[in-house]
């Protein structure tokens, strides 16, 4: 088992990775190669026209040294939907699941203890070597799986400052539910401005005051025992962690209110004692501590409910609570 979790999230990788290629109209057999380089033709469709998607999942080590992947089926299915949306060859579900499970099994020593997890990054690239296909999809593709030992994306207990952006959208509205690199690149200018000007870690995109998501996480407002979050649309990512948290909240007596809401409502509720969280595979559940709205800093007064909800979800992930919804896929038991 890895002795020290890397200080930088997602910067250390297991030495080998599984790779599958799509060619001649079908997925080829999985092969294994070194994870420190990838050979691509300079004319690859993904490098010129953005035919690239990825996923994020995590594997957790339990007290008995068994290793479990959280929401494997949901992650595979979301990636298949992303592939179809970008007209990429859709990965075979069973082949992809087997690639992920085997990557975790072979890299089991990279799964930390309860201080962290193994981050799993499936990536699909359009690899057809053609620069004359700006208006056409790639008919060839490559799927590979990276695994990496990680700790918290946002350090627990530290300030999480959110700048509320009301003029710009995170990405093209019809692309928001696709997990593609271009969406993150599109959000980067506003994120950098917020970091430099306001020392903010994330930007909450709220075009015309409509609350959506940050550049890397879903957003939930907690008003007492009620979780308020935007209903699913094509404008933002359909978070698997978001869905899991809404479920465990409901299991534990919270109300879930999926509806449109505004920046004005965030401001009013936070000033009256509400809480707020970011959710995602990397972030898990991170309490927001400060909002910057219209140049004004608004401090979140407490994180009581947020921390309860975080414990509900992490207890399931680490095997400390019953997995009522069969979210965990057991990979095996490995001596630490």
VEXDREN-2710 file (C-alpha; in Angstrom, 1 decimal):
% VEXDREN-2710
k/r/px/py/pz
1/UNK/0.0/0.0/0.0
2/UNK/1.3/3.5/-0.9
3/UNK/2.9/5.1/2.2
4/UNK/2.4/8.7/1.3
5/UNK/-0.5/10.3/-0.6
6/UNK/0.9/12.7/-3.3
7/UNK/0.5/16.4/-2.3
8/UNK/-0.8/17.3/-5.8
9/UNK/-4.1/15.6/-6.7
10/UNK/-3.8/13.2/-9.7
11/UNK/0.0/13.6/-10.2
12/UNK/1.2/10.0/-9.5
13/UNK/0.1/7.0/-11.6
14/UNK/0.4/3.3/-11.5
15/UNK/3.1/2.2/-14.0
16/UNK/0.8/0.3/-16.4
17/UNK/-2.6/0.9/-18.0
18/UNK/-5.0/-1.0/-20.2
19/UNK/-5.7/0.3/-23.7
20/UNK/-8.3/-0.7/-26.2
21/UNK/-8.6/0.6/-29.8
22/UNK/-11.6/0.9/-32.1
23/UNK/-10.7/0.2/-35.7
24/UNK/-12.3/-1.5/-38.7
25/UNK/-15.7/-0.9/-37.1
26/UNK/-15.1/-2.8/-33.9
27/UNK/-13.4/-2.7/-30.5
28/UNK/-10.1/-4.6/-30.5
29/UNK/-8.8/-6.7/-27.6
30/UNK/-7.4/-4.9/-24.5
31/UNK/-3.6/-4.6/-24.3
32/UNK/-1.4/-3.4/-21.5
33/UNK/1.3/-0.7/-21.8
34/UNK/3.3/1.7/-19.8
35/UNK/1.3/4.7/-18.5
36/UNK/4.1/7.2/-18.9
37/UNK/3.6/7.9/-22.6
38/UNK/1.0/7.6/-25.4
39/UNK/1.7/7.4/-29.1
40/UNK/-0.6/9.4/-31.3
41/UNK/-0.4/10.6/-34.9
42/UNK/0.0/14.4/-35.0
43/UNK/-3.2/14.6/-37.2
44/UNK/-5.4/12.8/-34.6
45/UNK/-8.9/14.1/-34.7
46/UNK/-8.8/14.6/-30.9
47/UNK/-5.9/17.0/-31.1
48/UNK/-7.5/19.2/-33.7
49/UNK/-11.3/19.0/-33.1
50/UNK/-11.7/18.1/-29.5
51/UNK/-13.1/14.6/-29.9
52/UNK/-12.2/13.6/-26.3
53/UNK/-14.1/12.6/-23.2
54/UNK/-13.2/11.2/-19.8
55/UNK/-14.7/9.9/-16.6
56/UNK/-13.8/10.0/-12.9
57/UNK/-14.4/7.2/-10.4
58/UNK/-12.8/6.2/-7.2
59/UNK/-11.8/2.9/-5.5
60/UNK/-11.6/2.7/-1.7
61/UNK/-9.7/0.4/0.7
62/UNK/-11.8/-1.0/3.6
63/UNK/-10.5/-2.0/7.0
64/UNK/-10.2/-5.7/5.9
65/UNK/-8.0/-4.6/3.0
66/UNK/-10.7/-5.3/0.5
67/UNK/-10.9/-2.8/-2.4
68/UNK/-14.2/-1.5/-3.8
69/UNK/-15.0/0.8/-6.7
70/UNK/-17.8/3.3/-6.0
71/UNK/-20.6/3.6/-8.7
72/UNK/-18.7/1.7/-11.4
73/UNK/-21.8/0.9/-13.5
74/UNK/-23.0/4.5/-13.3
75/UNK/-19.6/5.9/-14.4
76/UNK/-19.4/3.5/-17.4
77/UNK/-22.9/4.4/-18.5
78/UNK/-22.2/8.1/-18.3
79/UNK/-19.1/7.7/-20.4
80/UNK/-21.0/5.8/-23.0
81/UNK/-23.6/8.6/-23.1
82/UNK/-20.8/11.2/-23.5
83/UNK/-19.3/9.2/-26.3
84/UNK/-22.6/9.0/-28.1
85/UNK/-23.1/12.7/-27.7
86/UNK/-19.8/13.5/-29.4
87/UNK/-20.3/10.8/-32.0
88/UNK/-17.3/8.8/-30.8
89/UNK/-17.2/5.0/-30.9
90/UNK/-19.2/4.0/-27.8
91/UNK/-17.1/1.8/-25.5
92/UNK/-18.4/-1.7/-24.9
93/UNK/-19.7/-1.7/-21.4
94/UNK/-18.3/-5.1/-20.3
95/UNK/-14.9/-4.5/-21.8
96/UNK/-14.7/-1.1/-20.2
97/UNK/-15.7/-2.4/-16.8
98/UNK/-13.2/-5.3/-17.0
99/UNK/-10.5/-2.8/-18.0
100/UNK/-11.2/-0.7/-14.9
101/UNK/-11.4/-3.6/-12.5
102/UNK/-8.2/-5.1/-13.8
103/UNK/-6.4/-1.7/-13.6
104/UNK/-7.5/-1.4/-9.9
105/UNK/-6.5/-5.0/-9.2
106/UNK/-3.0/-4.7/-10.8
107/UNK/-2.5/-1.3/-9.2
108/UNK/-3.9/-2.3/-5.8
109/UNK/-0.9/-1.0/-3.9
110/UNK/-1.8/2.5/-5.1
111/UNK/-5.1/2.4/-3.1
112/UNK/-4.4/4.4/0.1
113/UNK/-6.0/3.8/3.5
114/UNK/-9.0/5.8/4.8
115/UNK/-7.0/9.1/4.3
116/UNK/-7.5/8.8/0.6
117/UNK/-8.6/6.7/-2.4
118/UNK/-7.6/5.6/-5.9
119/UNK/-8.8/8.0/-8.5
120/UNK/-9.7/6.2/-11.8
121/UNK/-9.6/8.2/-15.0
122/UNK/-11.0/6.4/-18.1
123/UNK/-10.2/8.5/-21.3
124/UNK/-11.5/8.1/-24.8
125/UNK/-9.8/9.8/-27.7
126/UNK/-10.8/10.1/-31.4
127/UNK/-7.7/8.9/-33.1
128/UNK/-8.4/9.0/-36.8
129/UNK/-5.5/10.8/-38.5
130/UNK/-7.3/13.4/-40.6
131/UNK/-7.2/17.2/-40.4
132/UNK/-9.9/17.6/-43.0
133/UNK/-12.7/16.4/-40.8
134/UNK/-13.7/19.4/-38.8
135/UNK/-17.4/18.7/-39.5
136/UNK/-17.2/14.9/-39.2
137/UNK/-16.6/12.6/-36.2
138/UNK/-13.6/10.3/-35.8
139/UNK/-14.2/6.7/-36.9
140/UNK/-11.2/5.4/-34.9
141/UNK/-10.7/5.7/-31.2
142/UNK/-8.6/4.7/-28.2
143/UNK/-9.8/4.0/-24.7
144/UNK/-7.3/3.8/-21.7
145/UNK/-7.5/3.8/-18.0
146/UNK/-5.2/5.7/-15.6
147/UNK/-5.3/5.1/-11.9
148/UNK/-3.8/7.4/-9.3
149/UNK/-3.6/7.6/-5.4
150/UNK/-5.2/10.8/-4.2
151/UNK/-6.3/12.7/-1.1
152/UNK/-8.8/15.5/-0.8
153/UNK/-9.3/17.7/-3.9
154/UNK/-10.2/20.5/-1.6
155/UNK/-8.4/20.2/1.8
156/UNK/-10.9/19.6/4.5
157/UNK/-11.1/22.4/7.1
158/UNK/-9.6/25.0/4.8
159/UNK/-11.5/27.9/3.3
160/UNK/-13.4/27.2/0.0
161/UNK/-14.1/30.5/-1.5
162/UNK/-16.6/30.6/-4.4
163/UNK/-16.9/33.5/-6.9
164/UNK/-20.4/33.8/-8.3
165/UNK/-20.3/34.6/-12.0
166/UNK/-23.6/35.9/-13.5
167/UNK/-22.5/37.1/-17.0
168/UNK/-20.9/34.0/-18.5
169/UNK/-21.8/30.4/-18.9
170/UNK/-19.4/27.6/-18.1
171/UNK/-19.6/26.1/-21.6
172/UNK/-22.0/25.8/-24.5
173/UNK/-25.4/25.0/-23.0
174/UNK/-25.9/21.8/-25.1
175/UNK/-22.5/20.5/-24.0
176/UNK/-22.7/20.9/-20.3
177/UNK/-23.7/17.3/-19.5
178/UNK/-20.8/15.8/-21.5
179/UNK/-17.6/15.2/-19.6
180/UNK/-15.2/16.6/-22.2
181/UNK/-12.0/18.6/-21.8
182/UNK/-13.3/21.5/-23.9
183/UNK/-15.9/22.4/-21.2
184/UNK/-13.2/22.7/-18.6
185/UNK/-11.0/24.8/-20.9
186/UNK/-14.0/27.1/-21.6
187/UNK/-14.4/27.8/-17.8
188/UNK/-10.7/28.4/-17.2
189/UNK/-10.6/32.2/-18.1
190/UNK/-13.2/33.1/-15.5
191/UNK/-11.6/30.7/-12.9
192/UNK/-8.3/32.4/-13.3
193/UNK/-9.8/35.9/-13.0
194/UNK/-11.6/34.8/-9.9
195/UNK/-8.4/33.3/-8.4
196/UNK/-6.3/36.4/-9.2
197/UNK/-8.8/39.0/-8.2
198/UNK/-10.7/37.4/-5.3
199/UNK/-8.5/34.5/-4.1
200/UNK/-11.4/32.1/-5.1
201/UNK/-10.9/28.4/-5.6
202/UNK/-13.9/27.9/-7.9
203/UNK/-16.4/29.9/-9.9
204/UNK/-20.2/29.2/-9.6
205/UNK/-21.6/29.9/-13.0
206/UNK/-25.0/31.5/-12.8
207/UNK/-25.8/33.1/-16.2
208/UNK/-28.5/35.8/-15.8
209/UNK/-28.7/34.8/-12.1
210/UNK/-29.7/31.1/-12.8
211/UNK/-27.6/28.9/-10.5
212/UNK/-25.9/26.0/-12.3
213/UNK/-22.5/24.5/-11.3
214/UNK/-18.9/25.4/-10.8
215/UNK/-16.1/24.7/-13.2
216/UNK/-15.5/21.3/-11.7
217/UNK/-18.3/20.4/-9.3
218/UNK/-22.1/20.4/-8.8
219/UNK/-23.6/22.8/-6.4
220/UNK/-26.2/22.2/-3.6
221/UNK/-27.7/24.7/-1.2
222/UNK/-28.7/23.3/2.2
223/UNK/-31.5/25.1/4.0
224/UNK/-32.0/23.4/7.3
225/UNK/-33.0/19.8/6.4
226/UNK/-33.7/20.6/2.7
227/UNK/-31.2/20.2/-0.1
228/UNK/-31.9/22.6/-3.0
229/UNK/-30.3/21.9/-6.4
230/UNK/-31.0/22.6/-10.0
231/UNK/-32.9/19.9/-11.9
232/UNK/-30.9/18.0/-14.5
233/UNK/-30.6/19.7/-17.9
234/UNK/-28.1/19.7/-20.7
235/UNK/-26.4/22.8/-19.3
236/UNK/-24.4/21.0/-16.6
237/UNK/-22.9/17.7/-15.6
238/UNK/-25.2/15.0/-14.3
239/UNK/-23.0/14.3/-11.3
240/UNK/-22.9/10.7/-10.0
241/UNK/-21.8/12.0/-6.6
242/UNK/-24.5/14.6/-6.6
243/UNK/-27.1/11.8/-7.2
244/UNK/-25.6/9.6/-4.5
245/UNK/-25.7/12.4/-2.0
246/UNK/-29.3/13.3/-2.8
247/UNK/-30.1/9.6/-2.2
248/UNK/-28.3/9.3/1.2
249/UNK/-29.8/12.6/2.3
250/UNK/-33.3/11.3/1.5
251/UNK/-32.4/8.0/3.3
252/UNK/-31.6/10.0/6.4
253/UNK/-34.7/12.2/6.6
254/UNK/-33.7/15.2/4.5
255/UNK/-36.0/16.7/1.9
256/UNK/-34.6/17.1/-1.7
257/UNK/-35.9/20.1/-3.7
258/UNK/-34.7/19.9/-7.3
259/UNK/-35.7/23.2/-8.9
260/UNK/-34.4/26.3/-10.5
261/UNK/-33.2/29.0/-8.1
262/UNK/-31.3/32.3/-8.3
263/UNK/-28.2/34.0/-6.9
264/UNK/-30.5/36.3/-4.9
265/UNK/-31.9/33.2/-3.1
266/UNK/-28.4/32.0/-2.3
267/UNK/-27.5/35.3/-0.8
268/UNK/-30.7/35.6/1.2
269/UNK/-30.5/32.0/2.5
270/UNK/-26.8/32.1/3.4
271/UNK/-27.2/35.3/5.3
272/UNK/-30.0/33.5/7.2
273/UNK/-27.9/30.5/8.2
274/UNK/-28.1/28.1/5.2
275/UNK/-25.1/26.0/4.1
276/UNK/-23.7/25.2/0.7
277/UNK/-21.6/22.3/-0.8
278/UNK/-19.8/21.3/-3.9
279/UNK/-20.0/17.7/-4.9
280/UNK/-18.1/15.5/-7.4
281/UNK/-15.9/12.4/-7.7
282/UNK/-12.8/14.4/-6.8
283/UNK/-14.3/16.8/-4.3
284/UNK/-16.7/14.2/-2.8
285/UNK/-18.5/16.7/-0.7
286/UNK/-16.8/20.0/0.2
287/UNK/-18.5/22.7/2.3
288/UNK/-18.4/26.2/0.8
289/UNK/-17.1/28.8/3.4
290/UNK/-17.3/32.1/1.5
291/UNK/-19.3/33.5/-1.5
292/UNK/-18.2/36.5/-3.4
293/UNK/-21.4/38.1/-4.9
294/UNK/-21.4/41.5/-6.5
295/UNK/-17.9/42.3/-5.0
296/UNK/-19.3/41.4/-1.5
297/UNK/-17.9/38.6/0.6
298/UNK/-20.7/36.6/2.3
299/UNK/-19.5/34.1/4.9
300/UNK/-21.2/30.8/5.4
301/UNK/-21.9/30.6/9.2
302/UNK/-21.7/26.9/9.7
303/UNK/-21.0/23.5/8.1
304/UNK/-23.0/21.2/10.4
305/UNK/-25.3/19.6/7.9
306/UNK/-22.6/19.5/5.2
307/UNK/-20.3/17.5/7.4
308/UNK/-23.1/15.1/8.4
309/UNK/-23.8/14.5/4.7
310/UNK/-20.2/14.0/3.9
311/UNK/-19.9/11.3/6.6
312/UNK/-23.0/9.6/5.3
313/UNK/-21.4/9.2/1.9
314/UNK/-17.8/8.5/2.9
315/UNK/-18.9/5.9/5.5
316/UNK/-20.5/3.9/2.6
317/UNK/-17.4/4.4/0.4
318/UNK/-15.0/3.1/3.2
319/UNK/-17.3/0.2/4.3
320/UNK/-18.3/1.8/7.6
321/UNK/-22.0/1.9/6.7
322/UNK/-24.3/-0.5/4.9
323/UNK/-24.2/-0.2/1.1
324/UNK/-28.0/-0.2/0.8
325/UNK/-28.1/0.7/-2.9
326/UNK/-25.3/-1.7/-4.2
327/UNK/-23.0/1.1/-5.2
328/UNK/-19.8/-0.7/-4.4
329/UNK/-18.1/-3.2/-6.7
330/UNK/-15.6/-5.5/-4.9
331/UNK/-12.3/-5.9/-6.7
332/UNK/-10.6/-8.2/-4.2
333/UNK/-8.7/-8.4/-0.9
334/UNK/-5.1/-7.3/-1.0
335/UNK/-2.6/-7.5/1.9
336/UNK/-1.5/-4.0/2.8
END
